[in-house]
Amino acid sequence: MNRKSYRKSKSSKKRTAIKIIVTLALSLLICGSAFGIYLVKKAENAADRAFETAGDREMSDLREEQVEPLHDNISILFIGVDDSEARDQDDHNIRSDALVLATLNNEDKSIKLVSIPRDTYTYIPDAGYKDKITHAYALEGPSSTIESVEELLEVPVDYYVRMDFQAFIEVVDSLGGIEAEVPYDLEEKDENDIHGAIVLKEGLQELNGSEALALARTRHYDNDIERGKRQQMLIESIMDKALSATSITKYGSVIDAIGDNMRTNLTFRDMQSFFEYAKNGKPDIDTLSLKGYDDMSTGIYYWQLDEESLLEVQDILQSHLGLKPDTSSLSDNSDTNLAERTNVEEDY
């Protein structure tokens, strides 16, 4: 083979290799784009299935005008309820098992989470008297709980997400489990109330949906303040896993779990706005707790809030939402423990 023919052959091989690489790259791009379009459409359909309004509530009475997640500081109330078939409850017996309010600051893309103990003694507007905040849900569903939280924390609740136990389990399982710190050896019932079905050892470990739920719900090993911290920790663990590169192919299953078991007044467009908070990885999250004390003076157990602690939390949330100037450094210390209490069995 002469030199000219050799160069021609070599050049032809290079062009062939380049064509193969370009073809593969285009194929991957097309497949990736198709998968992305598929996920977006799937998410939109799930959001449509999950959408509902809290009664005739269009926006919070504490707002002068409607807010938008992409432009304003907003708040979202996460309501966890137990309406499983095992409990066989009608709508007027369902209670909120977990309440977590998240405030989102649009300027610095930060989030504050405050857990509200289910036995918190507070005014329930739809009832017209004070009671455990967990009982508000049985009146008018999410709207009664939302109004009670607004009354308690003196901040608007713009959006809510209501999830049942099955949604929580399926989301965690769809992600392939989550990594969480189990604070102690634990033996607990599962979502079907089978005692001893969940057994966990102390330490950092992978949890499936049922195990994560048991860790979030248990009330026998510490107290409601620690319970709230565990729920906050699990929310962060879910966020970590959901934002990891390994979870991209699992989004379809996660979307199905959410769409079938969640109800919210967030539209699909609203949900898309929250990608701004996660585009640089997990956003800055501060966790808050409500300080208080056990009260059995009436023969029924209540969690009585410490007034000074409540005012402190109100101030932090109002400042984070831009409803008042941030004139203190309280928000810098918001991850400090605000309360401790002893374990008391619930008296309904």
C-alpha positions as CSV (number, residue, x, y, z in Angstrom):
1,M,0.0,0.0,0.0
2,N,1.5,3.4,-1.0
3,R,1.7,6.3,1.4
4,K,-1.2,8.1,-0.3
5,S,-3.5,5.1,0.0
6,Y,-2.5,4.6,3.6
7,R,-3.3,8.2,4.5
8,K,-6.7,7.9,2.8
9,S,-7.5,4.7,4.6
10,K,-6.4,6.2,7.9
11,S,-8.5,9.3,7.3
12,S,-11.5,7.2,6.4
13,K,-11.2,5.3,9.7
14,K,-11.1,8.5,11.7
15,R,-14.2,9.8,9.9
16,T,-16.0,6.6,10.6
17,A,-15.0,6.7,14.3
18,I,-16.1,10.3,14.6
19,K,-19.5,9.4,12.9
20,I,-19.9,6.6,15.4
21,I,-19.2,8.9,18.4
22,V,-21.5,11.6,17.1
23,T,-24.2,9.1,16.4
24,L,-23.9,7.7,19.9
25,A,-23.9,11.1,21.4
26,L,-27.0,12.2,19.4
27,S,-28.7,8.9,20.4
28,L,-28.0,9.5,24.1
29,L,-29.2,13.1,23.8
30,I,-32.4,12.1,22.0
31,C,-33.0,9.3,24.6
32,G,-32.2,11.7,27.4
33,S,-34.5,14.3,26.0
34,A,-37.3,11.8,25.4
35,F,-36.9,10.6,29.0
36,G,-37.0,14.2,30.3
37,I,-40.1,14.9,28.3
38,Y,-41.7,11.7,29.5
39,L,-41.0,12.6,33.1
40,V,-42.3,16.2,32.8
41,K,-45.5,14.9,31.2
42,K,-45.8,12.2,33.9
43,A,-45.2,14.8,36.6
44,E,-47.8,17.1,35.1
45,N,-50.4,14.3,35.1
46,A,-49.6,13.4,38.7
47,A,-49.9,17.0,39.8
48,D,-53.3,17.2,38.2
49,R,-54.4,14.1,40.0
50,A,-53.1,15.4,43.3
51,F,-54.5,19.0,43.0
52,E,-57.3,20.1,45.3
53,T,-58.2,23.2,47.2
54,A,-58.7,23.5,51.0
55,G,-62.5,24.2,50.9
56,D,-63.2,27.6,49.5
57,R,-59.9,29.0,50.6
58,E,-58.2,30.9,47.8
59,M,-55.4,32.5,49.8
60,S,-54.4,33.2,53.3
61,D,-56.3,35.9,55.2
62,L,-52.9,37.1,56.4
63,R,-51.9,37.9,52.8
64,E,-52.9,41.1,51.0
65,E,-52.4,39.5,47.6
66,Q,-51.7,36.1,46.1
67,V,-48.1,34.9,46.2
68,E,-46.0,33.0,43.6
69,P,-43.3,30.6,44.5
70,L,-40.9,31.8,41.8
71,H,-41.1,35.5,42.9
72,D,-42.1,35.6,46.6
73,N,-41.2,34.1,50.0
74,I,-43.8,31.5,50.6
75,S,-44.8,28.8,53.2
76,I,-45.9,25.2,52.8
77,L,-47.6,23.1,55.5
78,F,-46.9,19.4,55.3
79,I,-49.7,17.4,56.9
80,G,-49.2,13.7,57.6
81,V,-52.4,11.8,58.3
82,D,-53.2,8.2,59.2
83,D,-56.2,7.2,57.2
84,S,-55.1,3.7,56.6
85,E,-57.6,0.9,56.0
86,A,-56.3,-0.7,59.2
87,R,-57.8,2.1,61.2
88,D,-61.1,2.1,59.4
89,Q,-61.7,5.8,60.1
90,D,-64.2,8.1,58.6
91,D,-63.3,11.7,57.7
92,H,-64.4,13.1,61.1
93,N,-62.1,10.8,63.0
94,I,-58.9,11.3,61.0
95,R,-56.2,13.4,62.8
96,S,-53.0,14.9,61.7
97,D,-50.2,12.7,62.9
98,A,-47.4,15.1,61.8
99,L,-47.3,18.8,61.1
100,V,-44.2,20.5,59.6
101,L,-44.3,24.1,58.3
102,A,-41.7,25.1,55.8
103,T,-40.9,28.7,55.0
104,L,-39.0,29.4,51.8
105,N,-37.0,32.6,51.3
106,N,-36.8,33.4,47.6
107,E,-33.8,35.7,47.9
108,D,-31.2,33.3,49.4
109,K,-33.1,30.1,48.5
110,S,-33.1,29.0,52.2
111,I,-35.7,26.9,54.0
112,K,-36.8,26.8,57.6
113,L,-38.7,23.8,59.0
114,V,-40.7,24.0,62.2
115,S,-42.3,20.8,63.7
116,I,-45.5,21.3,65.6
117,P,-46.1,18.6,68.3
118,R,-49.5,16.9,67.6
119,D,-50.6,17.5,71.2
120,T,-49.9,21.3,71.2
121,Y,-52.7,23.1,73.1
122,T,-53.9,26.0,70.9
123,Y,-56.9,27.8,69.6
124,I,-58.8,25.9,66.9
125,P,-60.8,28.6,64.9
126,D,-63.3,26.1,63.4
127,A,-64.0,24.7,66.8
128,G,-64.1,28.0,68.7
129,Y,-62.1,26.7,71.6
130,K,-58.6,25.5,72.5
131,D,-57.7,21.8,72.0
132,K,-54.9,19.6,70.7
133,I,-53.9,20.8,67.2
134,T,-54.1,17.2,66.0
135,H,-57.9,17.4,66.4
136,A,-58.3,20.3,64.0
137,Y,-58.2,18.0,60.9
138,A,-61.3,16.1,61.9
139,L,-63.4,19.3,61.5
140,E,-62.9,20.6,58.0
141,G,-59.8,18.7,56.9
142,P,-56.8,20.7,55.7
143,S,-58.5,24.1,56.0
144,S,-59.1,23.7,59.7
145,T,-55.5,22.6,60.3
146,I,-54.1,25.5,58.2
147,E,-56.2,28.1,60.1
148,S,-55.0,26.6,63.4
149,V,-51.4,26.8,62.4
150,E,-51.8,30.4,61.2
151,E,-53.4,31.2,64.5
152,L,-50.6,29.6,66.4
153,L,-47.5,30.9,64.5
154,E,-49.0,34.1,63.2
155,V,-47.7,33.6,59.7
156,P,-49.6,32.8,56.5
157,V,-49.8,29.3,55.2
158,D,-49.8,29.7,51.4
159,Y,-49.7,26.1,50.4
160,Y,-50.2,22.7,51.9
161,V,-49.2,19.1,51.1
162,R,-51.3,16.3,52.6
163,M,-49.7,12.9,52.5
164,D,-50.9,9.6,54.1
165,F,-48.7,6.9,55.4
166,Q,-48.8,5.0,52.1
167,A,-47.4,8.0,50.2
168,F,-44.5,8.3,52.6
169,I,-43.7,4.6,52.3
170,E,-44.0,4.5,48.5
171,V,-41.8,7.6,48.0
172,V,-39.0,6.2,50.2
173,D,-39.3,2.7,48.5
174,S,-39.3,4.3,45.0
175,L,-36.0,6.0,45.8
176,G,-34.5,2.7,46.8
177,G,-34.5,3.6,50.5
178,I,-32.9,6.4,52.4
179,E,-29.9,6.7,54.7
180,A,-30.8,7.9,58.2
181,E,-29.4,8.0,61.7
182,V,-31.4,5.7,64.1
183,P,-30.9,7.2,67.6
184,Y,-31.5,4.0,69.5
185,D,-32.5,0.3,69.2
186,L,-36.2,0.3,68.2
187,E,-39.0,-2.2,68.1
188,E,-42.2,-0.7,66.7
189,K,-45.4,-1.6,64.9
190,D,-45.7,-1.1,61.2
191,E,-48.2,0.8,59.1
192,N,-50.7,-2.0,59.6
193,D,-50.4,-1.8,63.4
194,I,-48.6,-5.2,63.6
195,H,-46.6,-4.9,66.8
196,G,-42.9,-5.7,66.7
197,A,-42.9,-5.8,62.9
198,I,-40.2,-3.2,62.7
199,V,-36.9,-3.8,64.4
200,L,-34.0,-1.3,64.0
201,K,-30.6,-1.0,65.5
202,E,-28.9,2.2,66.6
203,G,-26.7,3.9,64.1
204,L,-26.6,5.1,60.5
205,Q,-28.3,2.7,58.1
206,E,-30.4,2.3,55.0
207,L,-34.2,2.3,55.7
208,N,-37.0,1.2,53.5
209,G,-40.4,3.0,53.6
210,S,-42.0,1.0,56.4
211,E,-38.8,1.4,58.6
212,A,-38.6,5.1,57.9
213,L,-42.3,5.5,58.8
214,A,-41.8,3.7,62.1
215,L,-38.9,5.9,63.0
216,A,-40.9,9.0,62.1
217,R,-43.9,7.9,64.2
218,T,-42.6,6.2,67.3
219,R,-43.6,8.0,70.5
220,H,-42.3,5.5,73.1
221,Y,-38.6,6.1,73.2
222,D,-38.3,9.9,73.7
223,N,-40.8,12.7,73.3
224,D,-42.7,14.8,70.8
225,I,-39.9,17.3,70.4
226,E,-37.4,14.6,69.5
227,R,-40.1,13.1,67.3
228,G,-40.3,16.3,65.4
229,K,-36.6,16.4,65.0
230,R,-36.7,12.8,63.6
231,Q,-39.3,13.8,61.1
232,Q,-37.2,16.8,60.0
233,M,-34.2,14.6,59.6
234,L,-36.1,12.1,57.5
235,I,-37.4,14.9,55.2
236,E,-33.8,16.0,54.7
237,S,-32.7,12.4,54.0
238,I,-35.5,12.1,51.4
239,M,-34.3,15.4,49.8
240,D,-30.7,14.2,49.8
241,K,-31.6,10.9,48.0
242,A,-34.0,12.6,45.6
243,L,-31.3,15.1,44.5
244,S,-28.6,12.5,44.0
245,A,-27.6,11.5,40.5
246,T,-28.5,7.8,41.2
247,S,-32.2,8.7,41.7
248,I,-32.8,10.2,38.2
249,T,-34.0,6.9,36.8
250,K,-36.3,6.4,39.8
251,Y,-38.3,9.6,39.4
252,G,-41.1,7.9,37.4
253,S,-41.9,5.6,40.3
254,V,-41.6,8.5,42.8
255,I,-44.0,10.6,40.7
256,D,-46.5,7.7,40.7
257,A,-46.4,7.4,44.5
258,I,-46.9,11.1,45.0
259,G,-49.7,11.5,42.5
260,D,-51.7,8.6,43.9
261,N,-51.3,9.3,47.6
262,M,-50.9,13.1,47.9
263,R,-53.2,16.0,47.9
264,T,-52.1,19.6,47.5
265,N,-53.1,23.1,46.4
266,L,-49.8,23.5,44.5
267,T,-50.1,23.5,40.8
268,F,-47.6,21.8,38.4
269,R,-46.3,25.3,37.6
270,D,-45.8,26.0,41.3
271,M,-43.9,22.8,41.8
272,Q,-41.6,23.5,38.9
273,S,-40.6,26.8,40.6
274,F,-39.0,24.8,43.4
275,F,-36.3,23.5,41.2
276,E,-34.7,27.0,41.7
277,Y,-34.1,26.0,45.3
278,A,-32.3,22.8,44.4
279,K,-30.4,23.7,41.2
280,N,-27.1,24.1,43.2
281,G,-27.8,21.0,45.3
282,K,-29.7,20.7,48.6
283,P,-30.7,24.2,49.8
284,D,-29.7,25.6,53.2
285,I,-32.2,24.2,55.8
286,D,-32.6,25.3,59.4
287,T,-34.8,23.3,61.8
288,L,-36.9,24.7,64.6
289,S,-38.7,23.2,67.6
290,L,-41.4,24.6,69.9
291,K,-40.4,24.7,73.5
292,G,-43.0,23.8,76.1
293,Y,-44.0,21.5,79.0
294,D,-46.2,18.6,79.8
295,D,-49.6,19.5,81.3
296,M,-51.9,16.9,82.9
297,S,-53.8,19.4,85.1
298,T,-57.1,18.6,83.4
299,G,-56.6,14.9,83.4
300,I,-55.9,15.0,79.6
301,Y,-52.4,15.4,78.3
302,Y,-51.5,18.6,76.5
303,W,-48.2,20.1,75.3
304,Q,-48.3,23.6,76.7
305,L,-46.1,26.0,74.7
306,D,-43.6,28.3,76.4
307,E,-44.7,31.8,75.5
308,E,-41.2,33.2,75.1
309,S,-40.2,30.3,72.8
310,L,-43.3,30.7,70.7
311,L,-42.7,34.4,70.2
312,E,-39.1,33.6,69.2
313,V,-40.2,31.1,66.6
314,Q,-42.9,33.5,65.3
315,D,-40.2,36.2,64.9
316,I,-37.9,33.9,63.0
317,L,-40.6,32.8,60.6
318,Q,-42.0,36.2,60.0
319,S,-38.5,37.6,59.3
320,H,-37.7,34.7,56.9
321,L,-40.9,35.4,55.0
322,G,-40.0,39.1,54.8
323,L,-43.1,40.1,56.8
324,K,-40.9,42.1,59.2
325,P,-37.3,43.3,59.2
326,D,-34.8,40.8,60.5
327,T,-33.4,42.8,63.3
328,S,-31.8,40.0,65.4
329,S,-29.5,37.1,65.0
330,L,-32.1,34.6,66.1
331,S,-32.2,33.0,62.7
332,D,-28.5,32.2,62.9
333,N,-29.2,30.1,65.9
334,S,-32.3,28.4,64.7
335,D,-30.9,24.9,64.7
336,T,-30.4,25.1,68.5
337,N,-32.5,22.8,70.6
338,L,-35.4,24.9,71.9
339,A,-37.1,22.3,74.0
340,E,-36.8,19.1,76.0
341,R,-39.6,17.1,77.7
342,T,-40.2,13.7,79.2
343,N,-42.1,11.0,77.5
344,V,-45.8,10.8,78.2
345,E,-48.2,8.4,76.6
346,E,-50.9,10.2,74.6
347,D,-54.4,10.5,76.2
348,Y,-56.9,11.1,73.4
